[in-house]
Amino acid sequence: MSWNDTFMEIFARCANAYQVGNFDYEKDYSAQDLAFLKNIGYKPREFFDFIEDYIDEGEPLPSTALLIAAARRDYFLVQQHGTASDNIITRDDLPSFGEEMDGIPYLPRVLAKARGKIRGELDPDIMFGCGGDRNFFSKNGNIEPADFLRHVWAAGANDQKVADWVKICRG
């Protein structure tokens, strides 16, 4: 089974468990599931956040969660050589909701979250792709979250490249 099939199988199983009232995500994962998540650079809580929002809010779709996981997995394997970062980005490390960059509201926050997500450094209480992020993506040309992650990765430390790309997406 390829990694993406395994991801989708675990996602479906955990979503079914959540729908019947099992909200304790730590009980949903087998030892094999946990090893799989670790091998793609994922943490159990960040996986669960996508399930929770999908069941409760209808988005992000499982395919979106998979594409985000693919971007994270690629970065984890290519840039981090399969070694997780020890750094943790907390809420206090993120720009505020009201900050702007180059006239684009919320960009500093979602950019910091994207960098944390791609490196696997977000505190478990922070979700890349949350409702606020989805609102940002929707208002700026229906940007796909995984595309945003890949553009952030490609831009490196150059925030202006990301801002310019968001402006292109806006049309």
C-alpha angles and dihedrals in degrees: 000000000000119000093252092054089051090049092052093045092053090044092053093046093048092044090053090050091049092050091057092050105271100138096160098097093185090069093052096068126081121209087260091053091052091049090049093051091048090051092056093044095254132137122218094240096052089051090050092050090064091050093048094050092044093053096039100037106017094243152125092037118228089251090056090050089051093051091049089049089050092055091048092045092050092050091045093053100036104035102024096034090226094305118124120228119247092211118105123200112209131192088263090060094056126089114252123267092253099053120114135200122201089346094307113123117223093009095117090054098045090043091054090046091049092052090049092047095049090050094042092240104123117122109246090250092061121077126196104214096032121148093276091051091047089051090052092049092048094049092048102057101298092286114195109236093227090052088052090052092050092048090049089050092049093047093055109188093343104110091176091064089058092046091050091050092049089052090053090050090052089059 
